[in-house]
Amino acid sequence: MDKILVRGGHALKGKIPISGAKNSALTLLPCALLTDEPLTLRNLPRLADIDGFQHLLNQFGISTMIAGSRPEDFGRVMTLSATRLTSSVAPYELVRKMRASILVLGPMLARAGEATVSLPGGCAIGNRPIDLHLKALEAIGAEIEMTAGYVKAVAPKGRLTGGSYTFPVVSVGATENVVMAAVLANGTSDIKNAAREPEIVDLCNLLVAMGASIDGIGTSDLIIHGKDRLHGATYRVMSDRIEAGSYACAAAITGGDVELVGAKMSEMDATVKALRTAGVIVESTADGIRVTANGTLQALTLETAPYPGFATDMQAQFMAMLCMAEGASVLTETIFENRYMHVSELNRMGADVETKGRTAIVRGVEKLTGAPVMATDLRASMSLVIAGLVAEGETEVSRLYHLDRGYERLEEKLQLVGANIERVSAD
Ligand code: UD1
């Protein structure tokens, strides 16, 4: 198994290209189910999760073709054609490996009139139920049955009716599922307290490009007028605001000066505000965002929340950065119950982080020290790389499959800005 070795102490300087957003791509790909015409997605990141999702869609009889695969290119173009579906079942073996597979439930149900998807189960960061996905689909006409670890959803008479649903808590995944189902319903759907993440806006924009009718895009009240059919489209995946935010934390902790090429300030308000409060200079440029730090960081108080709040996906990276800030920071994780697995690893590197339930107190330290570390989820793994960039000596990050799920060619991008980082085979 591969490892990443980071030798800290180099201020990052230069340009980092930001890839297409993983979280957006994983909800745009299943839209191929909604039409029998080809869907072409540009700027797809090259990530293990995208390959896994492609494999899942192939199981349903969707053909996929990839272009732009020169090894030196970032991103890819994929054309997906669901002319005829051969299966409506997402099996346990695939769903277990990739939670996002649950996002085929809504579009498959809308297109085929039925869908059977394995229950995803929990994951390292928490329990992660799907009850809200099911309730929202029921509200627009689905009949749902659970058997032997699978959810079977059926649209009586072959087509969903549309309907109203108010989410009791904001759910990104459940909003995505119900929107993808409602676009082909035989009626109008009104989805209240919907998630408003930029990735949901990206999803709605793709669906509109495919002929869907959605009012209220970017708000928490989405009104979807179902259509008889959608058509194909060519669409560019938005840039990855979480990847950009992660590299911003990396630049900040090293006292660096980095331009995040392709990043969009308007989608990163909470991250930018937090960086600025910590003393980091963040400016728009013609091509993206420039992040400059002078080596001194201030402590912060941060609480994760649905968009436009501070993203749970940025919590671990900020925690790593704040380990080197002056004073004590207070972080509160409100979305997931178990998203502090990086704490013990950061402490092994000399950090001073104490958790109490959902709150973490991060007391700034003078220095971090390299150590062998590993993490059990994607953003936690990135936080260890960020800490390694400033730690004295060598940090060895293992279990790279987490990073490969969400960061396209991480070590190459960090090498571009002068980091001493390499991927080595553990053998
Ligand atoms: C969540 C994050 C998203 C992040 C992703 C991966 C939020 C609101 N969502 O999206 O930003 O990119 O993790 O880290 O920040 N819930 C239920 N029942 C359900 C669905 C969700 O109770 O059926 C609860 C969850 O346990 C959680 C909250 O609702 O506490 C939000 O979950 P949700 O947005 O659905 O999770 P993801 O779509 O995975």
Residues whose N, C-alpha, C, O or C-beta is under 5 A from the ligand:
A	BS01	UD1	N23 R128 P129 I130 D131 L132 H133 V169 V170 S171 V172 G173 A174 A305 P306 T312 D313 I335 F336
